[in-house]
Amino acid sequence: MDLRHDMLTHGVNIVAAQHEGRRAGLAVAWATQAGTDRVVICVGSHSATRELILGSKAFGLSVLRADQLDVSRRFGTQSSRDVDKFEGLACHTAETGSPLLDDCGAAFDCVVEAVHDRDGVKLIVGRIVSAEFVRESYEPLLYREGDY
Ligand SMILES: Cc1cc2nc3c(=O)[nH]c(=O)nc-3n(C[C@H](O)[C@H](O)[C@H](O)COP(=O)(O)O)c2cc1C
């Protein structure tokens, strides 16, 4: 069986967290809404943002539009350990303390409800505490097989 990453088509989201004065974010394709009030994200051990999500027990999820490829590349190809990916990008702090992008399709503020560990990858269940519908309607940025 030939198993690879990104065999399904996903939207691209920026998942971000803030903890003890540090903020970080990464591009996440492995994310889904689970019912009306939960989202599930999947974050690997490589991610610096993951440490802040687990530390703050919260994360913000901003859904990217099709015209935001540059934002996906900014958050998906470099580590928050090396750069502040938010520099020059308009964002605000949600109720949980997590950063959300001002400019995106929609945004969710979540608290971590459960964490499942599987081979170093963490499946993180977030309960949505608030949602912002930034655009009435928009084309989502799609990702599959390592390409947009
Ligand atoms: C379009 C796209 C989707 C991605 N999806 C995921 C994902 O679902 N989970 C994950 O752990 N990493 C994913 N990545 C990789 C991280 O975004 C990348 O490793 C990032 O640099 C980690 O940043 P951080 O160390 O600041 O957290 C994706 C990258 C791209 C470009």
The ligand as a Tripos MOL2 file, in Angstrom:
@<TRIPOS>MOLECULE
LIG
   31    33     1     0     0
SMALL
NO_CHARGES

@<TRIPOS>ATOM
      1 C1         -0.1200   23.7490    2.9480 C.3       1 LIG1
      2 C2          0.5800   23.1710    4.1510 C.ar      1 LIG1
      3 C3         -0.1270   22.3740    5.0400 C.ar      1 LIG1
      4 C4          0.4840   21.8450    6.1840 C.ar      1 LIG1
      5 N1         -0.2490   21.0890    7.0410 N.ar      1 LIG1
      6 C5          0.3200   20.6290    8.1830 C.ar      1 LIG1
      7 C6         -0.4740   19.9010    9.1310 C.ar      1 LIG1
      8 O1         -1.6820   19.6720    8.9490 O.2       1 LIG1
      9 N2          0.1440   19.4850   10.2590 N.ar      1 LIG1
     10 C7          1.4730   19.7280   10.5200 C.ar      1 LIG1
     11 O2          1.9780   19.3160   11.5670 O.2       1 LIG1
     12 N3          2.2460   20.4340    9.6390 N.ar      1 LIG1
     13 C8          1.6790   20.8900    8.4910 C.ar      1 LIG1
     14 N4          2.4320   21.6220    7.5980 N.ar      1 LIG1
     15 C9          3.8360   21.9110    7.9100 C.3       1 LIG1
     16 C10         3.9910   23.0870    8.8850 C.3       1 LIG1
     17 O3          3.1610   24.1780    8.5530 O.3       1 LIG1
     18 C11         5.4680   23.5360    8.8700 C.3       1 LIG1
     19 O4          6.2910   22.4700    9.2600 O.3       1 LIG1
     20 C12         5.7170   24.7710    9.7030 C.3       1 LIG1
     21 O5          6.9560   25.3220    9.3120 O.3       1 LIG1
     22 C13         5.7740   24.4900   11.2000 C.3       1 LIG1
     23 O6          5.9120   25.7470   11.8260 O.3       1 LIG1
     24 P1          6.2100   25.9340   13.3840 P.3       1 LIG1
     25 O7          7.4880   25.1510   13.6880 O.co2     1 LIG1
     26 O8          6.4150   27.3890   13.5210 O.co2     1 LIG1
     27 O9          5.0560   25.3940   14.1440 O.co2     1 LIG1
     28 C14         1.8520   22.1270    6.4400 C.ar      1 LIG1
     29 C15         2.5680   22.9250    5.5330 C.ar      1 LIG1
     30 C16         1.9520   23.4440    4.4050 C.ar      1 LIG1
     31 C17         2.7270   24.3160    3.4510 C.3       1 LIG1
@<TRIPOS>BOND
     1     1     2 1
     2     2     3 ar
     3     2    30 ar
     4     3     4 ar
     5     4     5 ar
     6     4    28 ar
     7     5     6 ar
     8     6     7 ar
     9     6    13 1
    10     7     8 2
    11     7     9 ar
    12     9    10 ar
    13    10    11 2
    14    10    12 ar
    15    12    13 ar
    16    13    14 ar
    17    14    15 1
    18    14    28 ar
    19    15    16 1
    20    16    17 1
    21    16    18 1
    22    18    19 1
    23    18    20 1
    24    20    21 1
    25    20    22 1
    26    22    23 1
    27    23    24 1
    28    24    25 2
    29    24    26 1
    30    24    27 1
    31    28    29 ar
    32    29    30 ar
    33    30    31 1
@<TRIPOS>SUBSTRUCTURE
     1 LIG1         1 GROUP 0 **** ****
